[in-house]
Amino acid sequence: MSEPDDGGRHRLGAGSETSFGVEDVLANAPQGPVTRHAATSKPRSSPWNRKRDKVLAGVITVAFLLAGSLVWATSDTRATTSDVAVAGPDVPPAPDVVPGSLTEIWQAPSAAAPVPIADANTVVTADGGEVAGRDPISGQIRWKYSRDLQLCTVAAAWSKVNAVYAHDGVDGLSGCSEVTQLDPATGRRTAQRNGDAELGTRLVSDGSHVTTTGKKLLNSWRDDLVKSMEYGEVRTLVKPNAQPRTGCTFGSVAAASGNVGVIERCPGDDGDRLTVFKSSGGEADEPKPLFSAVLAGRSAKLVAMAGESTAVALPEQQLLVVYGIDGTERAAYPLDLPASDLAEDPPGGVETTSVTGSAVYWFTGTKTLALSIEDLTPKWTLDSAAGPGITFANQLVIPIKGGLAVLNEEDGSTIRTIGVDRRGYAGPVQLGTIGPVLLEQRGDTLAALR
């Protein structure tokens, strides 16, 4: 194709030029008479040649640009920052035994994570609207994911980090409805969903599904965040009478082995009610409880679930009662606890517990009880504890006031204690571990010790 050049010439190709006009065309035309034809019609004018049409087109274009800019400015993409990273180096192994001393090597704000999160050579912190993956030794941030929304809670499940954000729903009700799943090694987003979790929710895992807690609604998801079950006051009701009861409020919640347990307080019941249902199976909006039984009293606390056993604390009777999968009472054990330990439902509806290979550890607020992993039978009690236990360097470690206690896991006898400077913090402590690093969740702060 030719390009215009100066003087009416057109450049035809490299190294050749020519110029032509009307005279050139006539000079090269075949000789003979030329027949001229009169025009039969005038050229049709474009409807967009009028000034007002051009102005209208400009207005429409500007409107579309402004609308597009507004959508982009208010979209989730515009309000999201995602800085991913390559997987970090291998973490050094844990020592053979717990060291005689541990020193804090770093700390970071992590108010949205109720327990330490460590996976794939990474420690995860969650605060404000930001989730960050950190180097376990230095605490330096490797990756981060942040939104202009506040985090409700963050928990690990399926070797992923599940971050729940607060957001107003389409019905105008506030809740924890925005969920993002992240790869802990790189920070890459692996799944996302919208849900109906309540403000103040926590996440509990039964090994295959995660369930959000709440006062009126529980939602269970599978590992791709697709909803598998909902229990309680469903916002968008599709099937009438699909839920077993209405008008109930929920206390504490626990989960294990594909089952979810909840303490219900329902109109007409003489006491609190314990219900256990499957976290998946059948229609998601039509739960089928394995059992539901009214308890002998009120203010009950669902402590833990393990295998086919469910342990419930009854404050009025000062008993820990263990139920089977069919709702039958298997055993009852006396509790020697201050009344304040069981006076209120736990934060987020989840009792403070941890699990090792041989036991479930329940922190009551002043003491830690070791329960058998097989049937939740009480094994021993540690007074003056500050949280539940965890296995670190092949030994059981439990936080105590002013430090840590290394215990014999079978009988609870103390092997030794380690002093820890918590910089004036005197509240409950949740432990975690990764390689040679012991993690302490101290309220809104995560601290790393080595």
Secondary structure as UniProt FT lines:
FT   STRAND          3..4
FT   HELIX           6..8
FT   STRAND          10..13
FT   TURN            14..15
FT   STRAND          16..18
FT   HELIX           22..27
FT   TURN            47..48
FT   HELIX           51..74
FT   TURN            76..79
FT   STRAND          80..83
FT   STRAND          104..109
FT   TURN            111..112
FT   STRAND          117..119
FT   TURN            120..121
FT   STRAND          122..127
FT   TURN            128..129
FT   STRAND          130..134
FT   TURN            136..138
FT   STRAND          141..147
FT   STRAND          151..157
FT   TURN            158..159
FT   STRAND          160..168
FT   TURN            170..171
FT   STRAND          174..182
FT   TURN            184..186
FT   STRAND          189..197
FT   TURN            199..200
FT   STRAND          203..205
FT   STRAND          210..212
FT   STRAND          217..221
FT   TURN            223..224
FT   STRAND          227..232
FT   TURN            240..241
FT   STRAND          249..256
FT   TURN            257..258
FT   STRAND          259..265
FT   TURN            267..268
FT   STRAND          273..278
FT   TURN            284..285
FT   STRAND          289..294
FT   STRAND          301..306
FT   TURN            307..308
FT   STRAND          309..314
FT   TURN            315..318
FT   STRAND          319..323
FT   TURN            325..326
FT   STRAND          329..334
FT   HELIX           339..342
FT   HELIX           347..349
FT   STRAND          352..355
FT   STRAND          359..363
FT   STRAND          367..372
FT   TURN            373..375
FT   STRAND          378..383
FT   STRAND          390..392
FT   TURN            393..394
FT   STRAND          395..400
FT   TURN            401..402
FT   STRAND          403..407
FT   TURN            409..411
FT   STRAND          414..419
FT   TURN            423..424
FT   STRAND          429..434
FT   TURN            435..436
FT   STRAND          437..442
FT   TURN            443..444
FT   STRAND          445..449
//
